[in-house]
C-alpha cells in the first residue's frame, strides 16, 4: 500500500516537473518570437523642465520644513530675484516602447502609447538588432489621446516581425502573460505575470486616458514600458501597456494595459483616416451600487444608470429617459460606465444599434441611431520635416488647423504659422486630415512650388511651399 502511494506521489511530482519544463520552454519560445517585433523609443520632448529646488535646515525648530515654510524662503526668493539667478532647464530624453502592428510599403507601422510621443520634438527608434532610426526615418502618423494610442511609421529595410493580435474579449483572470518593454531605458526586457483583473476603470492617471477598460497585470511594469505589448503564451498581443499604479515610482505589481481590441480599432482608424471618429449617444451615466439596484427593482447589480439625457441627441430621439438602466448593447451585457462609453465610441456615427434598458420593472429594447461625438478632434503629427512638411495639424468641425511648425521645415520656410487654417493645397480643398494626406502624397515629389491657401486672422493668404 505504501509502495503504491509512493508511486502515485512520484508520478505526480514527475508530471508537475514535466509540465513546468514545458511551460518554461513555451515562455522562452514566445519571448524569442515577440522580441523581433518590439522597438525602443527615445523621445526628446518639446517642453523643458526645471528641477525642484528645496532648502531645509537639518537642525532647529524648522528641521524638515520646506523653504516655503520658514523665514529663509522669502529671503532666498528675493536673493534669486535680485541677482537674477536662473535655474537651468533640462530636456532629458524619455523612453518608451512600441510594437510592429502592420507592414507598410517602405517600412512598418508601429503602435505605442500616445503619452510617450504626444509632446515629442524628436523621436529615435531602436530596432531589435540595435539599429537606430533617426527623426528622418520616423513619422507620427496619428495620436489619439482619449484612448492613449498612437501610431508611428518607420522607414527601414529590416526584417521585423508583425506581431499577431489576439482577442481581448476572450481573456480570463489568472491567465499567464508577458510584458515586453524598455524599463528605465535599460533596453528590451521581458517580465512574466498573470492577468490580475479585467475591466478596470476609474484609474487616476494624470492626463488620462479618458476611455478606460484596462487589463490589470502583476507582470513588472516600470517607466519605459509604456506602449509595449502584453502577450499571452500563444505569442498574441492581448493589450498595450499604458500605466502602472505605484507610490514609489517603480513596479508594485499593479500595471494596466489597453485591451488589444481597442488598440486595433484606434490604430486602423489612425492609419486610414488620421483620426478616430466615435459614435455618440448623448447621456450622462453612473455606475450602479447594490442600494441603487435594489431601489430600482433590479435583482442583481448590472448595467449602467442614466442620470440625464441631453435634449436633441440620439438617446433623446430614441426615447431613453432619466432613470433608465442600460443593460445591453447589441445583445452584450454592459459591465460599467467605462465599458458602455468605449463600446458606443467604437460604433461609427450613423449606425443603428439595439440598446436594452430596464424601466419601471421591465426590460425594453430601443433602436438608437448614433451621432458623432461633438468636439471630436484628430491630430496629424510629425516627428520629422518630410512628413506633413513639418506641420502638426488638428482637425476640428470639418476644418484643419496648424498646431505647430517645425523650425527650418518646408512649412516654416513657406511662412505657415501655428493657428493658421489650411483651406487648400494645390488643387485639393482641405476639410479633413484625410484631404491633407491626399495632397501631401500628390505633391510630395513636385519640382515646382505648391500653392497653399490659408486663413489667418479671418483673412485668406496665398503661400508657396517647396516640398
DAGISUL-V554418 format. One record per residue. N is the residue number from 1. PSI is psi as a letter, one per 20 degrees, with the letter a starting at -180 (* if undefined). OMEGA is omega in degrees with one decimal (* if undefined). Layout:
n->N psi->PSI omega->OMEGA
n->N psi->PSI omega->OMEGA
This chain:
n->1 psi->g omega->179.4
n->2 psi->h omega->-179.7
n->3 psi->g omega->179.8
n->4 psi->g omega->178.8
n->5 psi->g omega->179.2
n->6 psi->h omega->179.8
n->7 psi->h omega->179.3
n->8 psi->g omega->179.3
n->9 psi->g omega->-179.8
n->10 psi->g omega->179.7
n->11 psi->g omega->177.8
n->12 psi->g omega->178.9
n->13 psi->g omega->179.1
n->14 psi->g omega->179.6
n->15 psi->g omega->178.6
n->16 psi->g omega->179.9
n->17 psi->g omega->-179.7
n->18 psi->h omega->177.8
n->19 psi->g omega->178.7
n->20 psi->g omega->178.7
n->21 psi->g omega->179.4
n->22 psi->g omega->179.0
n->23 psi->g omega->179.2
n->24 psi->g omega->179.8
n->25 psi->h omega->178.2
n->26 psi->g omega->178.1
n->27 psi->g omega->179.0
n->28 psi->g omega->-179.7
n->29 psi->g omega->179.5
n->30 psi->g omega->-179.7
n->31 psi->g omega->-179.9
n->32 psi->h omega->-179.3
n->33 psi->g omega->-174.8
n->34 psi->h omega->-177.1
n->35 psi->h omega->-178.6
n->36 psi->i omega->-179.3
n->37 psi->j omega->-178.7
n->38 psi->p omega->-178.9
n->39 psi->q omega->178.1
n->40 psi->p omega->179.3
n->41 psi->p omega->171.7
n->42 psi->o omega->-171.3
n->43 psi->p omega->172.4
n->44 psi->o omega->-174.8
n->45 psi->q omega->176.7
n->46 psi->g omega->-174.7
n->47 psi->p omega->176.5
n->48 psi->r omega->175.3
n->49 psi->q omega->-179.8
n->50 psi->p omega->176.7
n->51 psi->q omega->-179.8
n->52 psi->o omega->-178.0
n->53 psi->p omega->179.0
n->54 psi->p omega->177.6
n->55 psi->p omega->-177.6
n->56 psi->p omega->179.7
n->57 psi->q omega->-178.7
n->58 psi->i omega->-178.4
n->59 psi->r omega->175.1
n->60 psi->a omega->-175.4
n->61 psi->i omega->-178.0
n->62 psi->j omega->-178.5
n->63 psi->p omega->176.6
n->64 psi->i omega->180.0
n->65 psi->q omega->174.8
n->66 psi->q omega->-171.6
n->67 psi->h omega->177.8
n->68 psi->i omega->-170.8
n->69 psi->i omega->179.7
n->70 psi->r omega->-170.3
n->71 psi->h omega->-178.3
n->72 psi->h omega->-175.8
n->73 psi->g omega->-179.5
n->74 psi->g omega->178.8
n->75 psi->g omega->-178.8
n->76 psi->h omega->179.6
n->77 psi->g omega->178.2
n->78 psi->h omega->178.7
n->79 psi->g omega->179.9
n->80 psi->g omega->-179.3
n->81 psi->g omega->-176.4
n->82 psi->g omega->-176.0
n->83 psi->j omega->175.2
n->84 psi->l omega->178.5
n->85 psi->p omega->-179.4
n->86 psi->p omega->174.2
n->87 psi->p omega->-174.3
n->88 psi->q omega->176.1
n->89 psi->q omega->-180.0
n->90 psi->q omega->176.5
n->91 psi->l omega->-178.3
n->92 psi->q omega->-177.9
n->93 psi->q omega->170.7
n->94 psi->q omega->179.0
n->95 psi->q omega->177.3
n->96 psi->a omega->-176.1
n->97 psi->q omega->174.4
n->98 psi->r omega->176.7
n->99 psi->q omega->-175.4
n->100 psi->o omega->-175.8
n->101 psi->h omega->-172.5
n->102 psi->q omega->176.1
n->103 psi->q omega->175.7
n->104 psi->r omega->-177.4
n->105 psi->g omega->-176.9
n->106 psi->k omega->179.9
n->107 psi->c omega->-175.6
n->108 psi->q omega->169.2
n->109 psi->p omega->-178.4
n->110 psi->p omega->175.0
n->111 psi->p omega->176.2
n->112 psi->a omega->179.5
n->113 psi->p omega->-178.2
n->114 psi->h omega->-176.1
n->115 psi->i omega->177.9
n->116 psi->h omega->-171.7
n->117 psi->i omega->-172.6
n->118 psi->h omega->179.2
n->119 psi->k omega->-173.6
n->120 psi->p omega->169.2
n->121 psi->h omega->-178.8
n->122 psi->p omega->179.8
n->123 psi->p omega->171.5
n->124 psi->p omega->-179.5
n->125 psi->p omega->176.8
n->126 psi->p omega->-179.0
n->127 psi->r omega->-178.5
n->128 psi->h omega->-179.6
n->129 psi->j omega->178.2
n->130 psi->i omega->178.1
n->131 psi->p omega->-179.2
n->132 psi->p omega->175.6
n->133 psi->p omega->-178.7
n->134 psi->a omega->-173.6
n->135 psi->h omega->179.1
n->136 psi->i omega->-178.7
n->137 psi->j omega->-175.6
n->138 psi->p omega->175.9
n->139 psi->q omega->169.5
n->140 psi->o omega->-177.0
n->141 psi->g omega->-179.1
n->142 psi->q omega->-178.4
n->143 psi->p omega->175.5
n->144 psi->n omega->-176.0
n->145 psi->h omega->-178.6
n->146 psi->h omega->177.9
n->147 psi->i omega->-177.8
n->148 psi->k omega->178.0
n->149 psi->p omega->176.4
n->150 psi->q omega->178.9
n->151 psi->p omega->173.6
n->152 psi->q omega->171.0
n->153 psi->p omega->179.1
n->154 psi->q omega->177.8
n->155 psi->o omega->-178.4
n->156 psi->q omega->174.9
n->157 psi->j omega->-178.1
n->158 psi->q omega->179.3
n->159 psi->n omega->-179.6
n->160 psi->q omega->-179.8
n->161 psi->p omega->171.6
n->162 psi->o omega->-173.7
n->163 psi->p omega->178.3
n->164 psi->q omega->-179.1
n->165 psi->p omega->178.5
n->166 psi->b omega->179.6
n->167 psi->o omega->-176.4
n->168 psi->i omega->174.2
n->169 psi->i omega->-176.1
n->170 psi->j omega->-174.5
n->171 psi->q omega->179.6
n->172 psi->q omega->176.1
n->173 psi->p omega->-177.5
n->174 psi->i omega->-179.8
n->175 psi->p omega->179.6
n->176 psi->q omega->179.3
n->177 psi->q omega->173.8
n->178 psi->p omega->174.3
n->179 psi->p omega->-178.6
n->180 psi->p omega->-178.2
n->181 psi->a omega->-177.4
n->182 psi->m omega->-176.1
n->183 psi->p omega->178.1
n->184 psi->j omega->178.8
n->185 psi->j omega->-176.7
n->186 psi->i omega->-175.1
n->187 psi->r omega->-172.8
n->188 psi->p omega->-178.9
n->189 psi->q omega->-180.0
n->190 psi->p omega->175.5
n->191 psi->q omega->-176.4
n->192 psi->p omega->176.7
n->193 psi->a omega->178.3
n->194 psi->r omega->169.3
n->195 psi->o omega->-176.5
n->196 psi->h omega->-179.3
n->197 psi->r omega->178.4
n->198 psi->q omega->174.6
n->199 psi->l omega->174.6
n->200 psi->p omega->175.7
n->201 psi->r omega->-178.1
n->202 psi->j omega->179.2
n->203 psi->p omega->-178.1
n->204 psi->o omega->179.4
n->205 psi->p omega->179.5
n->206 psi->p omega->178.2
n->207 psi->j omega->176.5
n->208 psi->a omega->9.6
n->209 psi->r omega->-177.8
n->210 psi->g omega->179.2
n->211 psi->o omega->-176.2
n->212 psi->p omega->173.1
n->213 psi->l omega->-165.4
n->214 psi->q omega->163.6
n->215 psi->p omega->176.1
n->216 psi->p omega->-179.1
n->217 psi->q omega->174.8
n->218 psi->j omega->172.0
n->219 psi->p omega->-174.6
n->220 psi->p omega->178.1
n->221 psi->p omega->-177.2
n->222 psi->r omega->174.6
n->223 psi->p omega->-175.1
n->224 psi->i omega->177.4
n->225 psi->i omega->-176.2
n->226 psi->p omega->-179.1
n->227 psi->i omega->-179.6
n->228 psi->q omega->-178.2
n->229 psi->q omega->167.0
n->230 psi->p omega->-172.5
n->231 psi->q omega->175.7
n->232 psi->a omega->-176.3
n->233 psi->j omega->169.4
n->234 psi->i omega->-177.2
n->235 psi->j omega->-179.9
n->236 psi->p omega->174.8
n->237 psi->p omega->178.6
n->238 psi->i omega->178.9
n->239 psi->r omega->175.4
n->240 psi->p omega->-177.3
n->241 psi->p omega->-178.7
n->242 psi->h omega->-174.9
n->243 psi->r omega->173.2
n->244 psi->q omega->175.8
n->245 psi->o omega->-175.1
n->246 psi->q omega->174.9
n->247 psi->i omega->-176.9
n->248 psi->i omega->-177.5
n->249 psi->i omega->176.5
n->250 psi->r omega->-171.3
n->251 psi->p omega->174.5
n->252 psi->j omega->176.1
n->253 psi->j omega->177.8
n->254 psi->n omega->177.9
n->255 psi->q omega->-177.5
n->256 psi->q omega->179.6
n->257 psi->q omega->176.4
n->258 psi->p omega->-179.6
n->259 psi->q omega->-174.9
n->260 psi->h omega->178.7
n->261 psi->h omega->175.2
n->262 psi->g omega->179.7
n->263 psi->g omega->-179.1
n->264 psi->g omega->-178.7
n->265 psi->g omega->-177.7
n->266 psi->g omega->-177.9
n->267 psi->g omega->179.1
n->268 psi->g omega->179.1
n->269 psi->g omega->180.0
n->270 psi->h omega->180.0
n->271 psi->g omega->-175.3
n->272 psi->h omega->-173.1
n->273 psi->i omega->-176.9
n->274 psi->j omega->178.4
n->275 psi->r omega->178.2
n->276 psi->p omega->176.4
n->277 psi->p omega->-173.7
n->278 psi->q omega->173.5
n->279 psi->q omega->-174.6
n->280 psi->p omega->-179.2
n->281 psi->g omega->176.9
n->282 psi->l omega->178.3
n->283 psi->q omega->167.6
n->284 psi->p omega->-171.9
n->285 psi->r omega->173.7
n->286 psi->q omega->178.5
n->287 psi->q omega->177.8
n->288 psi->q omega->169.7
n->289 psi->r omega->177.4
n->290 psi->h omega->-179.5
n->291 psi->g omega->177.9
n->292 psi->g omega->-179.7
n->293 psi->g omega->180.0
n->294 psi->g omega->-179.4
n->295 psi->h omega->179.9
n->296 psi->i omega->178.1
n->297 psi->j omega->176.9
n->298 psi->q omega->-179.8
n->299 psi->i omega->178.2
n->300 psi->r omega->-179.8
n->301 psi->n omega->176.5
n->302 psi->q omega->-177.9
n->303 psi->a omega->-177.1
n->304 psi->p omega->-177.3
n->305 psi->p omega->175.2
n->306 psi->o omega->-179.3
n->307 psi->h omega->179.3
n->308 psi->q omega->175.7
n->309 psi->p omega->-179.1
n->310 psi->p omega->-176.5
n->311 psi->p omega->175.9
n->312 psi->j omega->-179.1
n->313 psi->r omega->177.5
n->314 psi->h omega->179.5
n->315 psi->g omega->179.5
n->316 psi->g omega->-178.8
n->317 psi->h omega->-179.7
n->318 psi->i omega->177.8
n->319 psi->j omega->175.1
n->320 psi->q omega->-175.2
n->321 psi->q omega->172.9
n->322 psi->p omega->179.5
n->323 psi->i omega->174.5
n->324 psi->q omega->172.6
n->325 psi->p omega->178.2
n->326 psi->o omega->-175.9
n->327 psi->g omega->-174.2
n->328 psi->q omega->171.2
n->329 psi->o omega->-177.6
n->330 psi->l omega->175.6
n->331 psi->i omega->-179.9
n->332 psi->p omega->-178.2
n->333 psi->q omega->176.6
n->334 psi->p omega->-174.5
n->335 psi->g omega->-176.4
n->336 psi->a omega->-176.8
n->337 psi->g omega->179.5
n->338 psi->h omega->179.3
n->339 psi->g omega->-178.6
n->340 psi->g omega->-177.7
n->341 psi->g omega->-178.8
n->342 psi->h omega->-178.2
n->343 psi->h omega->176.6
n->344 psi->g omega->-177.9
n->345 psi->h omega->-174.9
n->346 psi->i omega->173.7
n->347 psi->q omega->178.2
n->348 psi->q omega->175.3
n->349 psi->q omega->-179.0
n->350 psi->i omega->-179.8
n->351 psi->p omega->176.7
n->352 psi->p omega->-178.2
n->353 psi->q omega->178.5
n->354 psi->p omega->178.6
n->355 psi->p omega->178.4
n->356 psi->p omega->-178.7
n->357 psi->r omega->174.6
n->358 psi->p omega->-178.0
n->359 psi->p omega->177.2
n->360 psi->l omega->175.2
n->361 psi->j omega->-178.6
n->362 psi->q omega->173.2
n->363 psi->q omega->175.4
n->364 psi->q omega->176.7
n->365 psi->p omega->-179.9
n->366 psi->q omega->173.7
n->367 psi->p omega->-176.8
n->368 psi->p omega->174.2
n->369 psi->o omega->-172.1
n->370 psi->q omega->173.3
n->371 psi->a omega->176.3
n->372 psi->p omega->-178.4
n->373 psi->p omega->-177.6
n->374 psi->q omega->178.3
n->375 psi->j omega->-179.4
n->376 psi->p omega->-178.5
n->377 psi->q omega->172.4
n->378 psi->q omega->178.4
n->379 psi->p omega->176.1
n->380 psi->o omega->-172.5
n->381 psi->r omega->179.5
n->382 psi->p omega->176.4
n->383 psi->i omega->178.8
n->384 psi->r omega->-171.9
n->385 psi->h omega->-172.9
n->386 psi->h omega->178.5
n->387 psi->p omega->-179.2
n->388 psi->j omega->178.0
n->389 psi->k omega->175.8
n->390 psi->j omega->-178.0
n->391 psi->q omega->165.3
n->392 psi->p omega->-171.0
n->393 psi->q omega->179.5
n->394 psi->p omega->176.3
n->395 psi->p omega->179.5
n->396 psi->p omega->176.6
n->397 psi->l omega->176.0
n->398 psi->j omega->177.8
n->399 psi->q omega->-179.2
n->400 psi->p omega->-178.3
n->401 psi->q omega->176.2
n->402 psi->p omega->178.2
n->403 psi->h omega->-176.3
n->404 psi->q omega->177.3
n->405 psi->p omega->-179.8
n->406 psi->q omega->179.4
n->407 psi->q omega->175.9
n->408 psi->j omega->177.3
n->409 psi->r omega->176.0
n->410 psi->h omega->179.2
n->411 psi->g omega->178.8
n->412 psi->g omega->179.8
n->413 psi->h omega->178.5
n->414 psi->i omega->-179.8
n->415 psi->j omega->177.8
n->416 psi->p omega->-176.4
n->417 psi->q omega->174.9
n->418 psi->p omega->-178.6
n->419 psi->i omega->178.2
n->420 psi->q omega->171.7
n->421 psi->p omega->179.6
n->422 psi->o omega->-178.3
n->423 psi->h omega->-174.4
n->424 psi->q omega->174.6
n->425 psi->o omega->-175.0
n->426 psi->c omega->178.5
n->427 psi->j omega->-174.5
n->428 psi->o omega->175.3
n->429 psi->p omega->-171.9
n->430 psi->o omega->174.5
n->431 psi->i omega->-176.5
n->432 psi->r omega->175.6
n->433 psi->h omega->177.2
n->434 psi->h omega->177.1
n->435 psi->h omega->178.5
n->436 psi->g omega->179.4
n->437 psi->g omega->179.8
n->438 psi->g omega->-178.2
n->439 psi->g omega->-179.4
n->440 psi->g omega->177.5
n->441 psi->h omega->-177.6
n->442 psi->h omega->-172.8
n->443 psi->j omega->-175.3
n->444 psi->h omega->-176.8
n->445 psi->j omega->-178.6
n->446 psi->p omega->177.5
n->447 psi->i omega->-180.0
n->448 psi->q omega->175.6
n->449 psi->q omega->179.3
n->450 psi->p omega->179.8
n->451 psi->p omega->179.0
n->452 psi->p omega->178.0
n->453 psi->p omega->-179.7
n->454 psi->r omega->170.3
n->455 psi->p omega->-179.9
n->456 psi->p omega->-177.9
n->457 psi->l omega->175.5
n->458 psi->j omega->178.3
n->459 psi->q omega->177.4
n->460 psi->q omega->174.1
n->461 psi->q omega->177.7
n->462 psi->p omega->179.9
n->463 psi->q omega->175.1
n->464 psi->p omega->-177.1
n->465 psi->p omega->175.0
n->466 psi->o omega->-176.9
n->467 psi->* omega->*
